[in-house]
Amino acid sequence: MNKSQMIEALEDAKTTHLNEMKKIEDAIDGKHIENPTTLAKTECECGLWFYGNEVELKRVLGAQLFERLDQNHENWHKDYLDLYNIFFKEEKKVGFFSKVLGKNKIDPMEIDKAKLYFAQLQKNTDELVHISDSALRRLSALSESKFN
């Protein structure tokens, strides 16, 4: 991966997580979400790229910055679990009559909890964006010769 490809891929990974936050916000607003984010940090779009290029990323970013990104990404998925359990875990168990009668709505108390969880996830997302921006600055400052 050359320098511009890596910068673009990291920008895309950052954007992907921002889009995931929008999906969660839509779920809180009562919209149906077709593709909820996966719980596994290695299986989301960002994780597939990040862990699929782990060796090269560690080499160009340095182990410390890579670990900060990795830890924050893992924390994001841990925090997301609470929201996933509210909005998506039981989704497949909703029966026909519940759908027809509108009984598949989420309890307002659960929505209030989700808003609190979302606020924590937003803090985590802000930190993930901040660390990603640091990584982007580092990548931009490196010579093209540091890349494959």
ChimeraX commands (.cxc) that place a marker at each C-alpha (Angstrom):
marker #1 position 0.00,0.00,0.00 radius 0.5
marker #1 position 1.50,3.34,-0.98 radius 0.5
marker #1 position 1.25,6.54,1.05 radius 0.5
marker #1 position -1.82,7.99,-0.65 radius 0.5
marker #1 position -3.66,4.65,-0.48 radius 0.5
marker #1 position -2.95,4.33,3.23 radius 0.5
marker #1 position -4.09,7.89,3.93 radius 0.5
marker #1 position -7.26,7.31,1.93 radius 0.5
marker #1 position -7.94,4.00,3.69 radius 0.5
marker #1 position -7.50,5.59,7.12 radius 0.5
marker #1 position -9.81,8.46,6.13 radius 0.5
marker #1 position -12.37,5.88,4.95 radius 0.5
marker #1 position -12.08,3.95,8.23 radius 0.5
marker #1 position -12.68,7.14,10.20 radius 0.5
marker #1 position -15.68,8.02,8.02 radius 0.5
marker #1 position -17.06,4.51,8.44 radius 0.5
marker #1 position -17.18,4.89,12.22 radius 0.5
marker #1 position -18.82,8.29,11.91 radius 0.5
marker #1 position -21.44,6.68,9.64 radius 0.5
marker #1 position -21.98,3.93,12.22 radius 0.5
marker #1 position -22.73,6.63,14.79 radius 0.5
marker #1 position -25.35,8.06,12.42 radius 0.5
marker #1 position -26.98,4.60,12.15 radius 0.5
marker #1 position -27.12,4.33,15.94 radius 0.5
marker #1 position -28.59,7.82,16.17 radius 0.5
marker #1 position -31.22,6.77,13.62 radius 0.5
marker #1 position -32.04,3.71,15.75 radius 0.5
marker #1 position -32.51,5.94,18.81 radius 0.5
marker #1 position -34.85,8.10,16.70 radius 0.5
marker #1 position -36.96,5.00,15.98 radius 0.5
marker #1 position -35.77,4.24,12.45 radius 0.5
marker #1 position -35.25,0.66,11.37 radius 0.5
marker #1 position -31.60,-0.25,10.70 radius 0.5
marker #1 position -30.96,-2.97,8.13 radius 0.5
marker #1 position -27.25,-3.59,8.76 radius 0.5
marker #1 position -26.32,-3.03,12.40 radius 0.5
marker #1 position -22.63,-2.74,13.10 radius 0.5
marker #1 position -20.97,-6.00,13.97 radius 0.5
marker #1 position -19.89,-6.49,17.57 radius 0.5
marker #1 position -16.45,-7.86,16.69 radius 0.5
marker #1 position -13.80,-5.18,16.25 radius 0.5
marker #1 position -12.06,-7.28,13.61 radius 0.5
marker #1 position -15.21,-7.73,11.49 radius 0.5
marker #1 position -16.44,-4.17,11.00 radius 0.5
marker #1 position -15.35,-2.34,7.85 radius 0.5
marker #1 position -12.75,-0.38,9.78 radius 0.5
marker #1 position -11.44,-3.46,11.56 radius 0.5
marker #1 position -11.17,-5.52,8.38 radius 0.5
marker #1 position -8.80,-2.92,6.94 radius 0.5
marker #1 position -7.01,-2.08,10.19 radius 0.5
marker #1 position -6.23,-5.64,11.28 radius 0.5
marker #1 position -5.71,-6.82,7.72 radius 0.5
marker #1 position -2.85,-4.30,7.43 radius 0.5
marker #1 position -1.61,-4.59,11.01 radius 0.5
marker #1 position 2.05,-5.28,10.24 radius 0.5
marker #1 position 2.37,-2.40,7.80 radius 0.5
marker #1 position 0.42,0.00,10.03 radius 0.5
marker #1 position 2.62,-0.80,13.03 radius 0.5
marker #1 position 5.68,-0.20,10.90 radius 0.5
marker #1 position 4.62,3.20,9.52 radius 0.5
marker #1 position 2.63,4.53,12.48 radius 0.5
marker #1 position 4.79,3.08,15.21 radius 0.5
marker #1 position 3.69,0.56,17.80 radius 0.5
marker #1 position 2.51,3.18,20.30 radius 0.5
marker #1 position 0.13,4.99,17.93 radius 0.5
marker #1 position -1.09,1.69,16.50 radius 0.5
marker #1 position -1.86,0.45,20.04 radius 0.5
marker #1 position -3.76,3.66,20.85 radius 0.5
marker #1 position -5.90,3.19,17.74 radius 0.5
marker #1 position -6.40,-0.49,18.50 radius 0.5
marker #1 position -7.37,0.09,22.14 radius 0.5
marker #1 position -9.76,2.89,21.31 radius 0.5
marker #1 position -11.34,0.85,18.52 radius 0.5
marker #1 position -11.79,-2.07,20.92 radius 0.5
marker #1 position -13.33,0.24,23.54 radius 0.5
marker #1 position -15.71,1.60,20.92 radius 0.5
marker #1 position -17.00,-1.90,20.20 radius 0.5
marker #1 position -17.30,-2.69,23.92 radius 0.5
marker #1 position -19.34,0.46,24.50 radius 0.5
marker #1 position -21.44,-0.29,21.43 radius 0.5
marker #1 position -22.50,-3.66,22.90 radius 0.5
marker #1 position -24.99,-1.97,25.26 radius 0.5
marker #1 position -26.65,-0.19,22.34 radius 0.5
marker #1 position -26.61,-3.33,20.22 radius 0.5
marker #1 position -28.41,-5.23,22.99 radius 0.5
marker #1 position -31.16,-2.59,23.14 radius 0.5
marker #1 position -31.79,-2.17,19.43 radius 0.5
marker #1 position -30.64,-5.25,17.57 radius 0.5
marker #1 position -30.29,-8.32,19.81 radius 0.5
marker #1 position -33.97,-9.18,20.05 radius 0.5
marker #1 position -34.91,-7.89,16.60 radius 0.5
marker #1 position -35.11,-11.36,15.02 radius 0.5
marker #1 position -37.53,-12.64,17.66 radius 0.5
marker #1 position -40.34,-10.22,16.82 radius 0.5
marker #1 position -43.39,-12.09,15.59 radius 0.5
marker #1 position -45.86,-11.30,12.82 radius 0.5
marker #1 position -48.62,-9.98,15.12 radius 0.5
marker #1 position -46.19,-7.80,17.02 radius 0.5
marker #1 position -45.15,-6.19,13.76 radius 0.5
marker #1 position -48.76,-5.71,12.63 radius 0.5
marker #1 position -49.90,-4.32,15.97 radius 0.5
marker #1 position -46.79,-2.21,16.49 radius 0.5
marker #1 position -45.75,-4.06,19.64 radius 0.5
marker #1 position -42.08,-4.23,18.63 radius 0.5
marker #1 position -41.40,-0.71,19.83 radius 0.5
marker #1 position -38.60,-0.26,22.33 radius 0.5
marker #1 position -39.56,0.72,25.86 radius 0.5
marker #1 position -39.06,4.47,26.51 radius 0.5
marker #1 position -36.85,3.64,29.51 radius 0.5
marker #1 position -34.60,1.64,27.20 radius 0.5
marker #1 position -34.43,4.63,24.84 radius 0.5
marker #1 position -33.34,6.81,27.76 radius 0.5
marker #1 position -30.61,4.30,28.61 radius 0.5
marker #1 position -29.60,4.19,24.95 radius 0.5
marker #1 position -29.18,7.96,24.92 radius 0.5
marker #1 position -26.78,7.71,27.86 radius 0.5
marker #1 position -24.86,4.89,26.18 radius 0.5
marker #1 position -24.77,6.91,22.97 radius 0.5
marker #1 position -23.25,9.89,24.80 radius 0.5
marker #1 position -20.44,7.64,26.06 radius 0.5
marker #1 position -19.98,6.15,22.60 radius 0.5
marker #1 position -19.81,9.66,21.15 radius 0.5
marker #1 position -16.94,10.50,23.53 radius 0.5
marker #1 position -15.19,7.34,22.40 radius 0.5
marker #1 position -15.82,8.23,18.76 radius 0.5
marker #1 position -14.42,11.72,19.29 radius 0.5
marker #1 position -11.26,10.18,20.74 radius 0.5
marker #1 position -11.06,7.70,17.86 radius 0.5
marker #1 position -11.30,10.60,15.39 radius 0.5
marker #1 position -8.63,12.52,17.32 radius 0.5
marker #1 position -6.22,9.56,17.29 radius 0.5
marker #1 position -7.00,8.91,13.61 radius 0.5
marker #1 position -6.21,12.53,12.83 radius 0.5
marker #1 position -2.86,12.12,14.63 radius 0.5
marker #1 position -2.18,9.03,12.54 radius 0.5
marker #1 position -3.10,10.91,9.37 radius 0.5
marker #1 position -0.71,13.73,10.26 radius 0.5
marker #1 position 2.04,11.18,10.86 radius 0.5
marker #1 position 1.36,9.42,7.57 radius 0.5
marker #1 position 1.34,12.73,5.70 radius 0.5
marker #1 position 4.69,13.71,7.18 radius 0.5
marker #1 position 6.40,10.45,6.20 radius 0.5
marker #1 position 8.42,10.06,3.05 radius 0.5
marker #1 position 6.91,7.94,0.28 radius 0.5
marker #1 position 9.92,5.62,0.67 radius 0.5
marker #1 position 8.55,4.40,4.03 radius 0.5
marker #1 position 5.64,2.73,2.24 radius 0.5
marker #1 position 5.60,-0.44,0.13 radius 0.5
marker link #1:1,2 radius 0.2
marker link #1:2,3 radius 0.2
marker link #1:3,4 radius 0.2
marker link #1:4,5 radius 0.2
marker link #1:5,6 radius 0.2
marker link #1:6,7 radius 0.2
marker link #1:7,8 radius 0.2
marker link #1:8,9 radius 0.2
marker link #1:9,10 radius 0.2
marker link #1:10,11 radius 0.2
marker link #1:11,12 radius 0.2
marker link #1:12,13 radius 0.2
marker link #1:13,14 radius 0.2
marker link #1:14,15 radius 0.2
marker link #1:15,16 radius 0.2
marker link #1:16,17 radius 0.2
marker link #1:17,18 radius 0.2
marker link #1:18,19 radius 0.2
marker link #1:19,20 radius 0.2
marker link #1:20,21 radius 0.2
marker link #1:21,22 radius 0.2
marker link #1:22,23 radius 0.2
marker link #1:23,24 radius 0.2
marker link #1:24,25 radius 0.2
marker link #1:25,26 radius 0.2
marker link #1:26,27 radius 0.2
marker link #1:27,28 radius 0.2
marker link #1:28,29 radius 0.2
marker link #1:29,30 radius 0.2
marker link #1:30,31 radius 0.2
marker link #1:31,32 radius 0.2
marker link #1:32,33 radius 0.2
marker link #1:33,34 radius 0.2
marker link #1:34,35 radius 0.2
marker link #1:35,36 radius 0.2
marker link #1:36,37 radius 0.2
marker link #1:37,38 radius 0.2
marker link #1:38,39 radius 0.2
marker link #1:39,40 radius 0.2
marker link #1:40,41 radius 0.2
marker link #1:41,42 radius 0.2
marker link #1:42,43 radius 0.2
marker link #1:43,44 radius 0.2
marker link #1:44,45 radius 0.2
marker link #1:45,46 radius 0.2
marker link #1:46,47 radius 0.2
marker link #1:47,48 radius 0.2
marker link #1:48,49 radius 0.2
marker link #1:49,50 radius 0.2
marker link #1:50,51 radius 0.2
marker link #1:51,52 radius 0.2
marker link #1:52,53 radius 0.2
marker link #1:53,54 radius 0.2
marker link #1:54,55 radius 0.2
marker link #1:55,56 radius 0.2
marker link #1:56,57 radius 0.2
marker link #1:57,58 radius 0.2
marker link #1:58,59 radius 0.2
marker link #1:59,60 radius 0.2
marker link #1:60,61 radius 0.2
marker link #1:61,62 radius 0.2
marker link #1:62,63 radius 0.2
marker link #1:63,64 radius 0.2
marker link #1:64,65 radius 0.2
marker link #1:65,66 radius 0.2
marker link #1:66,67 radius 0.2
marker link #1:67,68 radius 0.2
marker link #1:68,69 radius 0.2
marker link #1:69,70 radius 0.2
marker link #1:70,71 radius 0.2
marker link #1:71,72 radius 0.2
marker link #1:72,73 radius 0.2
marker link #1:73,74 radius 0.2
marker link #1:74,75 radius 0.2
marker link #1:75,76 radius 0.2
marker link #1:76,77 radius 0.2
marker link #1:77,78 radius 0.2
marker link #1:78,79 radius 0.2
marker link #1:79,80 radius 0.2
marker link #1:80,81 radius 0.2
marker link #1:81,82 radius 0.2
marker link #1:82,83 radius 0.2
marker link #1:83,84 radius 0.2
marker link #1:84,85 radius 0.2
marker link #1:85,86 radius 0.2
marker link #1:86,87 radius 0.2
marker link #1:87,88 radius 0.2
marker link #1:88,89 radius 0.2
marker link #1:89,90 radius 0.2
marker link #1:90,91 radius 0.2
marker link #1:91,92 radius 0.2
marker link #1:92,93 radius 0.2
marker link #1:93,94 radius 0.2
marker link #1:94,95 radius 0.2
marker link #1:95,96 radius 0.2
marker link #1:96,97 radius 0.2
marker link #1:97,98 radius 0.2
marker link #1:98,99 radius 0.2
marker link #1:99,100 radius 0.2
marker link #1:100,101 radius 0.2
marker link #1:101,102 radius 0.2
marker link #1:102,103 radius 0.2
marker link #1:103,104 radius 0.2
marker link #1:104,105 radius 0.2
marker link #1:105,106 radius 0.2
marker link #1:106,107 radius 0.2
marker link #1:107,108 radius 0.2
marker link #1:108,109 radius 0.2
marker link #1:109,110 radius 0.2
marker link #1:110,111 radius 0.2
marker link #1:111,112 radius 0.2
marker link #1:112,113 radius 0.2
marker link #1:113,114 radius 0.2
marker link #1:114,115 radius 0.2
marker link #1:115,116 radius 0.2
marker link #1:116,117 radius 0.2
marker link #1:117,118 radius 0.2
marker link #1:118,119 radius 0.2
marker link #1:119,120 radius 0.2
marker link #1:120,121 radius 0.2
marker link #1:121,122 radius 0.2
marker link #1:122,123 radius 0.2
marker link #1:123,124 radius 0.2
marker link #1:124,125 radius 0.2
marker link #1:125,126 radius 0.2
marker link #1:126,127 radius 0.2
marker link #1:127,128 radius 0.2
marker link #1:128,129 radius 0.2
marker link #1:129,130 radius 0.2
marker link #1:130,131 radius 0.2
marker link #1:131,132 radius 0.2
marker link #1:132,133 radius 0.2
marker link #1:133,134 radius 0.2
marker link #1:134,135 radius 0.2
marker link #1:135,136 radius 0.2
marker link #1:136,137 radius 0.2
marker link #1:137,138 radius 0.2
marker link #1:138,139 radius 0.2
marker link #1:139,140 radius 0.2
marker link #1:140,141 radius 0.2
marker link #1:141,142 radius 0.2
marker link #1:142,143 radius 0.2
marker link #1:143,144 radius 0.2
marker link #1:144,145 radius 0.2
marker link #1:145,146 radius 0.2
marker link #1:146,147 radius 0.2
marker link #1:147,148 radius 0.2
view
